[in-house]
Amino acid sequence: SAASDVYKRQVRLSYMNKEKRYQILTRLRDNNPNPETELEYSSPFELLVAVTLSAQATDVGVNKATRKLFPVANTPQAILDIGHDKLRDYIKTIGLFNSKAANVYKMCQILVDKHDSIVPENREALEALPGVGRKTANVVLNTAFGWLKDNEGRYFLAVDTHIQRLANRSGYAKGKTVEQTEQAIIKNTPNKKEFMFNLHHWFILHGRYTCTARKPKCGSCIIEDLCDYKEKTES
């Protein structure tokens, strides 16, 4: 009967499923068809450095530092030429600047010695660089080089705290760790060719400005009705 069909549809839409995920991604895409990282860069190397510096720091803070650093040194050799101490001075406004300066300096030495100063388009080679983890490698491969996945079909999806929070809170994908959440998002995303390339940017921006950590802005959220979060806010 028509009534039972309506009931079945209500049940189907009452928890996270493929249809809801498709609608979430469609709305985020329609709202921002060409999302971009908020980190400022003009080359793969600049993005690599910026993402490395962004761990436990804001993009705004990183941009303030790199606006001074990159006009002076924006290649591996140029950073080696200014020296470790000068590099540290340029980024001292960023959290953990001592360890980050050491990592970026060592990274530049390896890029010069092993890669002819060119950022490798390879996840394993990137992750072998000091200070570069899975997330940084995925960002560089996806954003700087335009890769969706590698030759073995593994997607380059960078997951940070914003994305992990949004995925788990909304019910889109569940994972206790960043890597578990990454795999769950990849598994659960419908129409991967359509959505996977920009998913990182859509989720990070939505998590950063709408689905915020302490108090999500549910009342002004474009996917509120599709989200499984029980403690919705009005604002």
Secondary structure, DSSP 8 states (H G I E B T S, - for coil): -HHHHHHHHHHHTTS--HHHHHHHHHHHHHH-SS---SS--SSHHHHHHHHHHTTTS-HHHHHHHHHHHTTT--SHHHHHHH-HHHHHHHTTTSTTHHHHHHHHHHHHHHHHHHHTT---S-HHHHHTSTT--HHHHHHIIIIIS--SB-TTS-B-----HHHHHHHHHHTS---SSHHHHHHHHHHH-SSHHHHHHHHHHHHHHHHHHTS-SSS--GGG-TTGGG---SS----
